[in-house]
Amino acid sequence: MSIIYMLLAISVVVALVFFAAFIFSVRKGQYDDTYTPSVRMLFEDELVKTKKSSAKTPQQSSTNHSDRKSK
């Protein structure tokens, strides 16, 4: 039974070490993304064009249906 207590204590210590390493790396800026903002401006136009073209598609199809009905 004493081995369970020892393993529990070791696992808590290891978890605390990993948590401290994570906090340290966050404070030092290891998870800051410096690449994506510089590249985002290159791809933003494509996303806007895609949204605009998909928005025009239903309108065009509805006008086509109304033209077909009137003919």
PDB file of N, CA, C and O in Angstrom, chain B, residues numbered from 101:
ATOM      1  N   MET B 101       0.824  -1.188   0.000  1.00  0.00           N
ATOM      2  CA  MET B 101       0.000   0.000   0.000  1.00  0.00           C
ATOM      3  C   MET B 101       0.872   1.257   0.000  1.00  0.00           C
ATOM      4  O   MET B 101       0.481   2.284  -0.556  1.00  0.00           O
ATOM      5  N   SER B 102       2.038   1.181   0.615  1.00  0.00           N
ATOM      6  CA  SER B 102       2.903   2.359   0.677  1.00  0.00           C
ATOM      7  C   SER B 102       3.463   2.723  -0.700  1.00  0.00           C
ATOM      8  O   SER B 102       3.797   3.881  -0.948  1.00  0.00           O
ATOM      9  N   ILE B 103       3.567   1.732  -1.598  1.00  0.00           N
ATOM     10  CA  ILE B 103       4.074   2.016  -2.942  1.00  0.00           C
ATOM     11  C   ILE B 103       3.096   2.907  -3.713  1.00  0.00           C
ATOM     12  O   ILE B 103       3.514   3.726  -4.531  1.00  0.00           O
ATOM     13  N   ILE B 104       1.799   2.747  -3.454  1.00  0.00           N
ATOM     14  CA  ILE B 104       0.793   3.589  -4.120  1.00  0.00           C
ATOM     15  C   ILE B 104       0.976   5.043  -3.709  1.00  0.00           C
ATOM     16  O   ILE B 104       0.886   5.941  -4.545  1.00  0.00           O
ATOM     17  N   TYR B 105       1.229   5.276  -2.437  1.00  0.00           N
ATOM     18  CA  TYR B 105       1.445   6.643  -1.957  1.00  0.00           C
ATOM     19  C   TYR B 105       2.710   7.247  -2.571  1.00  0.00           C
ATOM     20  O   TYR B 105       2.744   8.426  -2.924  1.00  0.00           O
ATOM     21  N   MET B 106       3.743   6.419  -2.690  1.00  0.00           N
ATOM     22  CA  MET B 106       4.982   6.903  -3.274  1.00  0.00           C
ATOM     23  C   MET B 106       4.788   7.225  -4.760  1.00  0.00           C
ATOM     24  O   MET B 106       5.263   8.260  -5.228  1.00  0.00           O
ATOM     25  N   LEU B 107       4.101   6.358  -5.508  1.00  0.00           N
ATOM     26  CA  LEU B 107       3.839   6.606  -6.917  1.00  0.00           C
ATOM     27  C   LEU B 107       2.948   7.829  -7.107  1.00  0.00           C
ATOM     28  O   LEU B 107       3.136   8.593  -8.053  1.00  0.00           O
ATOM     29  N   LEU B 108       2.003   8.013  -6.234  1.00  0.00           N
ATOM     30  CA  LEU B 108       1.134   9.186  -6.289  1.00  0.00           C
ATOM     31  C   LEU B 108       1.934  10.463  -6.065  1.00  0.00           C
ATOM     32  O   LEU B 108       1.735  11.453  -6.769  1.00  0.00           O
ATOM     33  N   ALA B 109       2.817  10.447  -5.111  1.00  0.00           N
ATOM     34  CA  ALA B 109       3.652  11.620  -4.836  1.00  0.00           C
ATOM     35  C   ALA B 109       4.582  11.922  -6.009  1.00  0.00           C
ATOM     36  O   ALA B 109       4.760  13.083  -6.379  1.00  0.00           O
ATOM     37  N   ILE B 110       5.169  10.887  -6.590  1.00  0.00           N
ATOM     38  CA  ILE B 110       6.058  11.087  -7.743  1.00  0.00           C
ATOM     39  C   ILE B 110       5.282  11.653  -8.921  1.00  0.00           C
ATOM     40  O   ILE B 110       5.768  12.551  -9.609  1.00  0.00           O
ATOM     41  N   SER B 111       4.068  11.132  -9.161  1.00  0.00           N
ATOM     42  CA  SER B 111       3.290  11.627 -10.293  1.00  0.00           C
ATOM     43  C   SER B 111       2.861  13.086 -10.095  1.00  0.00           C
ATOM     44  O   SER B 111       2.801  13.846 -11.062  1.00  0.00           O
ATOM     45  N   VAL B 112       2.567  13.477  -8.867  1.00  0.00           N
ATOM     46  CA  VAL B 112       2.214  14.866  -8.588  1.00  0.00           C
ATOM     47  C   VAL B 112       3.422  15.770  -8.821  1.00  0.00           C
ATOM     48  O   VAL B 112       3.283  16.859  -9.378  1.00  0.00           O
ATOM     49  N   VAL B 113       4.598  15.328  -8.403  1.00  0.00           N
ATOM     50  CA  VAL B 113       5.812  16.120  -8.608  1.00  0.00           C
ATOM     51  C   VAL B 113       6.095  16.272 -10.102  1.00  0.00           C
ATOM     52  O   VAL B 113       6.429  17.368 -10.553  1.00  0.00           O
ATOM     53  N   VAL B 114       5.969  15.199 -10.870  1.00  0.00           N
ATOM     54  CA  VAL B 114       6.210  15.256 -12.315  1.00  0.00           C
ATOM     55  C   VAL B 114       5.191  16.188 -12.978  1.00  0.00           C
ATOM     56  O   VAL B 114       5.553  16.979 -13.849  1.00  0.00           O
ATOM     57  N   ALA B 115       3.924  16.099 -12.570  1.00  0.00           N
ATOM     58  CA  ALA B 115       2.895  16.975 -13.126  1.00  0.00           C
ATOM     59  C   ALA B 115       3.198  18.438 -12.809  1.00  0.00           C
ATOM     60  O   ALA B 115       3.007  19.305 -13.663  1.00  0.00           O
ATOM     61  N   LEU B 116       3.658  18.719 -11.618  1.00  0.00           N
ATOM     62  CA  LEU B 116       4.001  20.093 -11.249  1.00  0.00           C
ATOM     63  C   LEU B 116       5.199  20.613 -12.046  1.00  0.00           C
ATOM     64  O   LEU B 116       5.246  21.790 -12.404  1.00  0.00           O
ATOM     65  N   VAL B 117       6.149  19.748 -12.316  1.00  0.00           N
ATOM     66  CA  VAL B 117       7.307  20.143 -13.127  1.00  0.00           C
ATOM     67  C   VAL B 117       6.861  20.492 -14.549  1.00  0.00           C
ATOM     68  O   VAL B 117       7.285  21.507 -15.103  1.00  0.00           O
ATOM     69  N   PHE B 118       6.012  19.658 -15.135  1.00  0.00           N
ATOM     70  CA  PHE B 118       5.517  19.950 -16.477  1.00  0.00           C
ATOM     71  C   PHE B 118       4.669  21.212 -16.498  1.00  0.00           C
ATOM     72  O   PHE B 118       4.755  21.992 -17.447  1.00  0.00           O
ATOM     73  N   PHE B 119       3.860  21.429 -15.480  1.00  0.00           N
ATOM     74  CA  PHE B 119       3.049  22.644 -15.396  1.00  0.00           C
ATOM     75  C   PHE B 119       3.932  23.880 -15.269  1.00  0.00           C
ATOM     76  O   PHE B 119       3.660  24.899 -15.902  1.00  0.00           O
ATOM     77  N   ALA B 120       4.981  23.804 -14.462  1.00  0.00           N
ATOM     78  CA  ALA B 120       5.904  24.922 -14.311  1.00  0.00           C
ATOM     79  C   ALA B 120       6.628  25.204 -15.626  1.00  0.00           C
ATOM     80  O   ALA B 120       6.843  26.363 -15.981  1.00  0.00           O
ATOM     81  N   ALA B 121       7.006  24.146 -16.353  1.00  0.00           N
ATOM     82  CA  ALA B 121       7.658  24.334 -17.652  1.00  0.00           C
ATOM     83  C   ALA B 121       6.698  24.983 -18.647  1.00  0.00           C
ATOM     84  O   ALA B 121       7.109  25.819 -19.451  1.00  0.00           O
ATOM     85  N   PHE B 122       5.438  24.605 -18.596  1.00  0.00           N
ATOM     86  CA  PHE B 122       4.445  25.210 -19.485  1.00  0.00           C
ATOM     87  C   PHE B 122       4.264  26.695 -19.168  1.00  0.00           C
ATOM     88  O   PHE B 122       4.256  27.526 -20.076  1.00  0.00           O
ATOM     89  N   ILE B 123       4.121  27.029 -17.892  1.00  0.00           N
ATOM     90  CA  ILE B 123       3.950  28.431 -17.489  1.00  0.00           C
ATOM     91  C   ILE B 123       5.188  29.242 -17.884  1.00  0.00           C
ATOM     92  O   ILE B 123       5.064  30.370 -18.361  1.00  0.00           O
ATOM     93  N   PHE B 124       6.356  28.683 -17.691  1.00  0.00           N
ATOM     94  CA  PHE B 124       7.598  29.358 -18.057  1.00  0.00           C
ATOM     95  C   PHE B 124       7.644  29.633 -19.562  1.00  0.00           C
ATOM     96  O   PHE B 124       8.019  30.727 -19.984  1.00  0.00           O
ATOM     97  N   SER B 125       7.264  28.643 -20.367  1.00  0.00           N
ATOM     98  CA  SER B 125       7.322  28.825 -21.819  1.00  0.00           C
ATOM     99  C   SER B 125       6.275  29.819 -22.312  1.00  0.00           C
ATOM    100  O   SER B 125       6.522  30.541 -23.278  1.00  0.00           O
ATOM    101  N   VAL B 126       5.122  29.869 -21.672  1.00  0.00           N
ATOM    102  CA  VAL B 126       4.108  30.849 -22.059  1.00  0.00           C
ATOM    103  C   VAL B 126       4.589  32.258 -21.739  1.00  0.00           C
ATOM    104  O   VAL B 126       4.399  33.175 -22.537  1.00  0.00           O
ATOM    105  N   ARG B 127       5.199  32.433 -20.598  1.00  0.00           N
ATOM    106  CA  ARG B 127       5.706  33.760 -20.217  1.00  0.00           C
ATOM    107  C   ARG B 127       6.856  34.215 -21.099  1.00  0.00           C
ATOM    108  O   ARG B 127       7.029  35.412 -21.325  1.00  0.00           O
ATOM    109  N   LYS B 128       7.637  33.277 -21.597  1.00  0.00           N
ATOM    110  CA  LYS B 128       8.764  33.624 -22.470  1.00  0.00           C
ATOM    111  C   LYS B 128       8.340  33.822 -23.921  1.00  0.00           C
ATOM    112  O   LYS B 128       9.164  34.206 -24.752  1.00  0.00           O
ATOM    113  N   GLY B 129       7.071  33.569 -24.244  1.00  0.00           N
ATOM    114  CA  GLY B 129       6.575  33.813 -25.591  1.00  0.00           C
ATOM    115  C   GLY B 129       6.766  32.673 -26.563  1.00  0.00           C
ATOM    116  O   GLY B 129       6.774  32.898 -27.774  1.00  0.00           O
ATOM    117  N   GLN B 130       6.918  31.465 -26.076  1.00  0.00           N
ATOM    118  CA  GLN B 130       7.126  30.335 -26.964  1.00  0.00           C
ATOM    119  C   GLN B 130       5.894  30.029 -27.810  1.00  0.00           C
ATOM    120  O   GLN B 130       6.020  29.444 -28.886  1.00  0.00           O
ATOM    121  N   TYR B 131       4.718  30.409 -27.349  1.00  0.00           N
ATOM    122  CA  TYR B 131       3.494  30.099 -28.064  1.00  0.00           C
ATOM    123  C   TYR B 131       2.967  31.298 -28.845  1.00  0.00           C
ATOM    124  O   TYR B 131       1.858  31.233 -29.375  1.00  0.00           O
ATOM    125  N   ASP B 132       3.716  32.379 -28.931  1.00  0.00           N
ATOM    126  CA  ASP B 132       3.301  33.519 -29.726  1.00  0.00           C
ATOM    127  C   ASP B 132       3.477  33.183 -31.200  1.00  0.00           C
ATOM    128  O   ASP B 132       4.515  32.668 -31.613  1.00  0.00           O
ATOM    129  N   ASP B 133       2.466  33.476 -31.971  1.00  0.00           N
ATOM    130  CA  ASP B 133       2.500  33.173 -33.394  1.00  0.00           C
ATOM    131  C   ASP B 133       2.903  34.430 -34.151  1.00  0.00           C
ATOM    132  O   ASP B 133       2.110  35.362 -34.284  1.00  0.00           O
ATOM    133  N   THR B 134       4.117  34.453 -34.638  1.00  0.00           N
ATOM    134  CA  THR B 134       4.591  35.618 -35.374  1.00  0.00           C
ATOM    135  C   THR B 134       4.534  35.407 -36.876  1.00  0.00           C
ATOM    136  O   THR B 134       4.708  36.362 -37.633  1.00  0.00           O
ATOM    137  N   TYR B 135       4.298  34.196 -37.326  1.00  0.00           N
ATOM    138  CA  TYR B 135       4.301  33.908 -38.752  1.00  0.00           C
ATOM    139  C   TYR B 135       2.932  34.148 -39.400  1.00  0.00           C
ATOM    140  O   TYR B 135       2.854  34.748 -40.471  1.00  0.00           O
ATOM    141  N   THR B 136       1.876  33.692 -38.771  1.00  0.00           N
ATOM    142  CA  THR B 136       0.546  33.761 -39.371  1.00  0.00           C
ATOM    143  C   THR B 136       0.082  35.185 -39.668  1.00  0.00           C
ATOM    144  O   THR B 136      -0.447  35.410 -40.756  1.00  0.00           O
ATOM    145  N   PRO B 137       0.244  36.156 -38.781  1.00  0.00           N
ATOM    146  CA  PRO B 137      -0.218  37.499 -39.124  1.00  0.00           C
ATOM    147  C   PRO B 137       0.458  38.080 -40.362  1.00  0.00           C
ATOM    148  O   PRO B 137      -0.174  38.831 -41.105  1.00  0.00           O
ATOM    149  N   SER B 138       1.707  37.758 -40.597  1.00  0.00           N
ATOM    150  CA  SER B 138       2.396  38.293 -41.777  1.00  0.00           C
ATOM    151  C   SER B 138       1.922  37.622 -43.056  1.00  0.00           C
ATOM    152  O   SER B 138       2.000  38.223 -44.128  1.00  0.00           O
ATOM    153  N   VAL B 139       1.440  36.408 -42.970  1.00  0.00           N
ATOM    154  CA  VAL B 139       0.987  35.685 -44.145  1.00  0.00           C
ATOM    155  C   VAL B 139      -0.511  35.867 -44.366  1.00  0.00           C
ATOM    156  O   VAL B 139      -0.987  35.720 -45.492  1.00  0.00           O
ATOM    157  N   ARG B 140      -1.253  36.181 -43.326  1.00  0.00           N
ATOM    158  CA  ARG B 140      -2.700  36.298 -43.421  1.00  0.00           C
ATOM    159  C   ARG B 140      -3.114  37.343 -44.448  1.00  0.00           C
ATOM    160  O   ARG B 140      -4.106  37.156 -45.153  1.00  0.00           O
ATOM    161  N   MET B 141      -2.382  38.422 -44.542  1.00  0.00           N
ATOM    162  CA  MET B 141      -2.744  39.473 -45.485  1.00  0.00           C
ATOM    163  C   MET B 141      -2.606  39.015 -46.938  1.00  0.00           C
ATOM    164  O   MET B 141      -3.226  39.599 -47.827  1.00  0.00           O
ATOM    165  N   LEU B 142      -1.811  37.987 -47.188  1.00  0.00           N
ATOM    166  CA  LEU B 142      -1.665  37.485 -48.547  1.00  0.00           C
ATOM    167  C   LEU B 142      -2.858  36.648 -48.981  1.00  0.00           C
ATOM    168  O   LEU B 142      -3.176  36.602 -50.170  1.00  0.00           O
ATOM    169  N   PHE B 143      -3.519  35.989 -48.049  1.00  0.00           N
ATOM    170  CA  PHE B 143      -4.608  35.079 -48.377  1.00  0.00           C
ATOM    171  C   PHE B 143      -5.983  35.649 -48.085  1.00  0.00           C
ATOM    172  O   PHE B 143      -6.985  34.994 -48.369  1.00  0.00           O
ATOM    173  N   GLU B 144      -6.062  36.833 -47.535  1.00  0.00           N
ATOM    174  CA  GLU B 144      -7.348  37.397 -47.152  1.00  0.00           C
ATOM    175  C   GLU B 144      -8.219  37.696 -48.364  1.00  0.00           C
ATOM    176  O   GLU B 144      -9.433  37.503 -48.294  1.00  0.00           O
ATOM    177  N   ASP B 145      -7.648  38.161 -49.474  1.00  0.00           N
ATOM    178  CA  ASP B 145      -8.422  38.478 -50.662  1.00  0.00           C
ATOM    179  C   ASP B 145      -9.108  37.248 -51.229  1.00  0.00           C
ATOM    180  O   ASP B 145     -10.244  37.334 -51.695  1.00  0.00           O
ATOM    181  N   GLU B 146      -8.445  36.119 -51.198  1.00  0.00           N
ATOM    182  CA  GLU B 146      -9.049  34.898 -51.720  1.00  0.00           C
ATOM    183  C   GLU B 146     -10.268  34.499 -50.898  1.00  0.00           C
ATOM    184  O   GLU B 146     -11.260  34.027 -51.453  1.00  0.00           O
ATOM    185  N   LEU B 147     -10.204  34.680 -49.598  1.00  0.00           N
ATOM    186  CA  LEU B 147     -11.340  34.335 -48.757  1.00  0.00           C
ATOM    187  C   LEU B 147     -12.511  35.271 -49.021  1.00  0.00           C
ATOM    188  O   LEU B 147     -13.661  34.831 -49.039  1.00  0.00           O
ATOM    189  N   VAL B 148     -12.238  36.537 -49.224  1.00  0.00           N
ATOM    190  CA  VAL B 148     -13.306  37.500 -49.494  1.00  0.00           C
ATOM    191  C   VAL B 148     -13.945  37.197 -50.842  1.00  0.00           C
ATOM    192  O   VAL B 148     -15.170  37.240 -50.962  1.00  0.00           O
ATOM    193  N   LYS B 149     -13.146  36.893 -51.855  1.00  0.00           N
ATOM    194  CA  LYS B 149     -13.692  36.565 -53.164  1.00  0.00           C
ATOM    195  C   LYS B 149     -14.550  35.313 -53.097  1.00  0.00           C
ATOM    196  O   LYS B 149     -15.593  35.247 -53.748  1.00  0.00           O
ATOM    197  N   THR B 150     -14.134  34.327 -52.329  1.00  0.00           N
ATOM    198  CA  THR B 150     -14.891  33.100 -52.200  1.00  0.00           C
ATOM    199  C   THR B 150     -16.240  33.367 -51.548  1.00  0.00           C
ATOM    200  O   THR B 150     -17.257  32.830 -51.986  1.00  0.00           O
ATOM    201  N   LYS B 151     -16.258  34.182 -50.515  1.00  0.00           N
ATOM    202  CA  LYS B 151     -17.513  34.491 -49.844  1.00  0.00           C
ATOM    203  C   LYS B 151     -18.436  35.278 -50.760  1.00  0.00           C
ATOM    204  O   LYS B 151     -19.641  35.028 -50.784  1.00  0.00           O
ATOM    205  N   LYS B 152     -17.886  36.229 -51.518  1.00  0.00           N
ATOM    206  CA  LYS B 152     -18.718  37.022 -52.421  1.00  0.00           C
ATOM    207  C   LYS B 152     -19.260  36.164 -53.556  1.00  0.00           C
ATOM    208  O   LYS B 152     -20.423  36.306 -53.935  1.00  0.00           O
ATOM    209  N   SER B 153     -18.449  35.291 -54.096  1.00  0.00           N
ATOM    210  CA  SER B 153     -18.908  34.460 -55.205  1.00  0.00           C
ATOM    211  C   SER B 153     -19.954  33.459 -54.742  1.00  0.00           C
ATOM    212  O   SER B 153     -20.884  33.158 -55.490  1.00  0.00           O
ATOM    213  N   SER B 154     -19.824  32.936 -53.527  1.00  0.00           N
ATOM    214  CA  SER B 154     -20.832  32.008 -53.021  1.00  0.00           C
ATOM    215  C   SER B 154     -22.116  32.739 -52.682  1.00  0.00           C
ATOM    216  O   SER B 154     -23.195  32.149 -52.742  1.00  0.00           O
ATOM    217  N   ALA B 155     -22.021  34.014 -52.327  1.00  0.00           N
ATOM    218  CA  ALA B 155     -23.215  34.791 -52.048  1.00  0.00           C
ATOM    219  C   ALA B 155     -23.952  35.122 -53.337  1.00  0.00           C
ATOM    220  O   ALA B 155     -25.178  35.231 -53.322  1.00  0.00           O
ATOM    221  N   LYS B 156     -23.247  35.287 -54.453  1.00  0.00           N
ATOM    222  CA  LYS B 156     -23.875  35.610 -55.723  1.00  0.00           C
ATOM    223  C   LYS B 156     -24.522  34.385 -56.361  1.00  0.00           C
ATOM    224  O   LYS B 156     -25.486  34.529 -57.112  1.00  0.00           O
ATOM    225  N   THR B 157     -24.032  33.221 -56.089  1.00  0.00           N
ATOM    226  CA  THR B 157     -24.526  32.013 -56.723  1.00  0.00           C
ATOM    227  C   THR B 157     -26.014  31.771 -56.470  1.00  0.00           C
ATOM    228  O   THR B 157     -26.729  31.497 -57.433  1.00  0.00           O
ATOM    229  N   PRO B 158     -26.530  31.854 -55.236  1.00  0.00           N
ATOM    230  CA  PRO B 158     -27.965  31.624 -55.039  1.00  0.00           C
ATOM    231  C   PRO B 158     -28.823  32.682 -55.728  1.00  0.00           C
ATOM    232  O   PRO B 158     -29.913  32.364 -56.203  1.00  0.00           O
ATOM    233  N   GLN B 159     -28.365  33.917 -55.795  1.00  0.00           N
ATOM    234  CA  GLN B 159     -29.144  34.957 -56.451  1.00  0.00           C
ATOM    235  C   GLN B 159     -29.217  34.700 -57.947  1.00  0.00           C
ATOM    236  O   GLN B 159     -30.268  34.877 -58.564  1.00  0.00           O
ATOM    237  N   GLN B 160     -28.110  34.287 -58.521  1.00  0.00           N
ATOM    238  CA  GLN B 160     -28.105  34.023 -59.946  1.00  0.00           C
ATOM    239  C   GLN B 160     -29.001  32.844 -60.282  1.00  0.00           C
ATOM    240  O   GLN B 160     -29.714  32.866 -61.286  1.00  0.00           O
ATOM    241  N   SER B 161     -28.968  31.823 -59.451  1.00  0.00           N
ATOM    242  CA  SER B 161     -29.800  30.655 -59.729  1.00  0.00           C
ATOM    243  C   SER B 161     -31.278  30.983 -59.557  1.00  0.00           C
ATOM    244  O   SER B 161     -32.109  30.442 -60.286  1.00  0.00           O
ATOM    245  N   SER B 162     -31.629  31.859 -58.610  1.00  0.00           N
ATOM    246  CA  SER B 162     -33.027  32.215 -58.436  1.00  0.00           C
ATOM    247  C   SER B 162     -33.517  33.072 -59.600  1.00  0.00           C
ATOM    248  O   SER B 162     -34.676  32.952 -59.997  1.00  0.00           O
ATOM    249  N   THR B 163     -32.669  33.932 -60.154  1.00  0.00           N
ATOM    250  CA  THR B 163     -33.086  34.722 -61.315  1.00  0.00           C
ATOM    251  C   THR B 163     -33.219  33.828 -62.535  1.00  0.00           C
ATOM    252  O   THR B 163     -34.074  34.067 -63.387  1.00  0.00           O
ATOM    253  N   ASN B 164     -32.393  32.814 -62.627  1.00  0.00           N
ATOM    254  CA  ASN B 164     -32.502  31.880 -63.743  1.00  0.00           C
ATOM    255  C   ASN B 164     -33.812  31.109 -63.673  1.00  0.00           C
ATOM    256  O   ASN B 164     -34.437  30.854 -64.702  1.00  0.00           O
ATOM    257  N   HIS B 165     -34.228  30.739 -62.480  1.00  0.00           N
ATOM    258  CA  HIS B 165     -35.476  30.007 -62.313  1.00  0.00           C
ATOM    259  C   HIS B 165     -36.660  30.899 -62.670  1.00  0.00           C
ATOM    260  O   HIS B 165     -37.614  30.430 -63.292  1.00  0.00           O
ATOM    261  N   SER B 166     -36.618  32.164 -62.292  1.00  0.00           N
ATOM    262  CA  SER B 166     -37.717  33.055 -62.609  1.00  0.00           C
ATOM    263  C   SER B 166     -37.782  33.317 -64.120  1.00  0.00           C
ATOM    264  O   SER B 166     -38.872  33.469 -64.672  1.00  0.00           O
ATOM    265  N   ASP B 167     -36.626  33.371 -64.789  1.00  0.00           N
ATOM    266  CA  ASP B 167     -36.613  33.565 -66.239  1.00  0.00           C
ATOM    267  C   ASP B 167     -37.193  32.355 -66.934  1.00  0.00           C
ATOM    268  O   ASP B 167     -37.903  32.489 -67.930  1.00  0.00           O
ATOM    269  N   ARG B 168     -36.903  31.189 -66.425  1.00  0.00           N
ATOM    270  CA  ARG B 168     -37.416  29.968 -67.047  1.00  0.00           C
ATOM    271  C   ARG B 168     -38.930  29.879 -66.904  1.00  0.00           C
ATOM    272  O   ARG B 168     -39.623  29.428 -67.816  1.00  0.00           O
ATOM    273  N   LYS B 169     -39.434  30.308 -65.760  1.00  0.00           N
ATOM    274  CA  LYS B 169     -40.882  30.236 -65.524  1.00  0.00           C
ATOM    275  C   LYS B 169     -41.635  31.222 -66.417  1.00  0.00           C
ATOM    276  O   LYS B 169     -42.732  30.924 -66.891  1.00  0.00           O
ATOM    277  N   SER B 170     -41.043  32.396 -66.644  1.00  0.00           N
ATOM    278  CA  SER B 170     -41.723  33.389 -67.458  1.00  0.00           C
ATOM    279  C   SER B 170     -41.718  33.033 -68.938  1.00  0.00           C
ATOM    280  O   SER B 170     -42.579  33.493 -69.688  1.00  0.00           O
ATOM    281  N   LYS B 171     -40.772  32.231 -69.359  1.00  0.00           N
ATOM    282  CA  LYS B 171     -40.695  31.849 -70.775  1.00  0.00           C
ATOM    283  C   LYS B 171     -41.690  30.804 -71.019  1.00  0.00           C
ATOM    284  O   LYS B 171     -41.814  30.320 -72.145  1.00  0.00           O
TER     285      LYS B 171
END
